[in-house]
Amino acid sequence: MTEPEAVPVLTQIVDEERAPPAVDGAALEALARHLERAVLERLAAETDRIAARAIDGMRGELRVAVTQTVREALAASLAHALAHPRRD
């Protein structure tokens, strides 16, 4: 039977010489850009689907608003024409 490996205890002091290596700023920036591109690429289809749904909703709302505005303008124009007939 083998002896189990020693597991560090939370109160155990870690050797400072084992500190993580210094991070190169340029390498970190390149990694961040790569990760950003990867995440955006994976989200692109979902983002496009959500944007298309939102645009369709806005298109419908705009159609209703324009139709209502045209109806009101025509009603006002007809009411004015009927109230003030032209005397040619």
C-alpha positions as a Markdown table, in Angstrom:
| # | Residue | x | y | z |
|---|---|---|---|---|
| 1 | Met | 0.0 | 0.0 | 0.0 |
| 2 | Thr | 1.4 | 3.4 | -1.0 |
| 3 | Glu | 1.4 | 6.5 | 1.2 |
| 4 | Pro | -1.2 | 9.2 | 0.1 |
| 5 | Glu | 0.3 | 12.5 | -1.2 |
| 6 | Ala | 0.3 | 15.4 | 1.2 |
| 7 | Val | -2.5 | 17.9 | 0.4 |
| 8 | Pro | -1.7 | 21.5 | 1.3 |
| 9 | Val | -3.8 | 22.9 | 4.1 |
| 10 | Leu | -5.4 | 26.3 | 3.6 |
| 11 | Thr | -3.4 | 27.7 | 6.5 |
| 12 | Gln | -0.1 | 26.4 | 5.0 |
| 13 | Ile | 2.3 | 29.2 | 3.8 |
| 14 | Val | 3.1 | 28.8 | 0.1 |
| 15 | Asp | 6.7 | 29.4 | -1.0 |
| 16 | Glu | 6.8 | 32.9 | -2.6 |
| 17 | Glu | 9.3 | 31.7 | -5.2 |
| 18 | Arg | 6.4 | 29.7 | -6.7 |
| 19 | Ala | 4.6 | 33.0 | -7.5 |
| 20 | Pro | 3.0 | 33.0 | -11.0 |
| 21 | Pro | 5.3 | 34.3 | -13.7 |
| 22 | Ala | 5.0 | 37.9 | -14.9 |
| 23 | Val | 2.5 | 38.4 | -17.7 |
| 24 | Asp | 3.6 | 40.1 | -20.9 |
| 25 | Gly | 1.3 | 43.0 | -21.6 |
| 26 | Ala | 1.3 | 42.5 | -25.4 |
| 27 | Ala | 0.6 | 38.8 | -25.0 |
| 28 | Leu | -2.2 | 39.5 | -22.6 |
| 29 | Glu | -3.7 | 42.0 | -25.1 |
| 30 | Ala | -3.4 | 39.5 | -27.9 |
| 31 | Leu | -5.1 | 36.8 | -25.8 |
| 32 | Ala | -7.9 | 39.2 | -24.9 |
| 33 | Arg | -8.5 | 40.1 | -28.6 |
| 34 | His | -8.5 | 36.4 | -29.6 |
| 35 | Leu | -11.0 | 35.6 | -26.8 |
| 36 | Glu | -13.2 | 38.5 | -27.8 |
| 37 | Arg | -13.3 | 37.4 | -31.4 |
| 38 | Ala | -14.1 | 33.8 | -30.4 |
| 39 | Val | -16.9 | 34.8 | -28.1 |
| 40 | Leu | -18.4 | 37.2 | -30.7 |
| 41 | Glu | -18.2 | 34.6 | -33.4 |
| 42 | Arg | -20.1 | 32.1 | -31.3 |
| 43 | Leu | -22.7 | 34.7 | -30.4 |
| 44 | Ala | -23.1 | 36.0 | -33.9 |
| 45 | Ala | -26.0 | 33.8 | -35.0 |
| 46 | Glu | -28.0 | 34.5 | -31.8 |
| 47 | Thr | -27.3 | 38.2 | -32.0 |
| 48 | Asp | -28.5 | 38.3 | -35.6 |
| 49 | Arg | -31.6 | 36.4 | -34.7 |
| 50 | Ile | -32.5 | 38.7 | -31.8 |
| 51 | Ala | -31.7 | 41.8 | -33.9 |
| 52 | Ala | -33.9 | 40.5 | -36.8 |
| 53 | Arg | -36.8 | 39.9 | -34.3 |
| 54 | Ala | -36.4 | 43.4 | -32.9 |
| 55 | Ile | -36.3 | 45.0 | -36.3 |
| 56 | Asp | -39.4 | 43.1 | -37.4 |
| 57 | Gly | -41.2 | 44.4 | -34.3 |
| 58 | Met | -40.1 | 48.0 | -35.0 |
| 59 | Arg | -41.1 | 47.7 | -38.6 |
| 60 | Gly | -44.6 | 46.5 | -37.5 |
| 61 | Glu | -44.9 | 49.4 | -35.0 |
| 62 | Leu | -43.8 | 51.9 | -37.6 |
| 63 | Arg | -46.3 | 50.6 | -40.1 |
| 64 | Val | -49.1 | 51.0 | -37.6 |
| 65 | Ala | -48.0 | 54.5 | -36.6 |
| 66 | Val | -47.7 | 55.6 | -40.3 |
| 67 | Thr | -51.1 | 54.1 | -41.2 |
| 68 | Gln | -52.7 | 55.9 | -38.2 |
| 69 | Thr | -51.0 | 59.2 | -39.1 |
| 70 | Val | -52.2 | 59.0 | -42.8 |
| 71 | Arg | -55.7 | 58.2 | -41.7 |
| 72 | Glu | -55.8 | 61.1 | -39.3 |
| 73 | Ala | -54.4 | 63.5 | -42.0 |
| 74 | Leu | -56.9 | 62.3 | -44.6 |
| 75 | Ala | -59.8 | 62.7 | -42.1 |
| 76 | Ala | -58.7 | 66.2 | -41.2 |
| 77 | Ser | -58.2 | 67.1 | -44.9 |
| 78 | Leu | -61.7 | 65.8 | -45.8 |
| 79 | Ala | -63.3 | 67.5 | -42.9 |
| 80 | His | -61.7 | 70.8 | -43.8 |
| 81 | Ala | -62.8 | 70.3 | -47.5 |
| 82 | Leu | -66.3 | 69.5 | -46.5 |
| 83 | Ala | -66.5 | 72.4 | -44.1 |
| 84 | His | -65.1 | 74.9 | -46.6 |
| 85 | Pro | -66.3 | 74.0 | -50.1 |
| 86 | Arg | -64.5 | 75.7 | -53.0 |
| 87 | Arg | -66.5 | 78.3 | -54.8 |
| 88 | Asp | -65.0 | 78.2 | -58.3 |
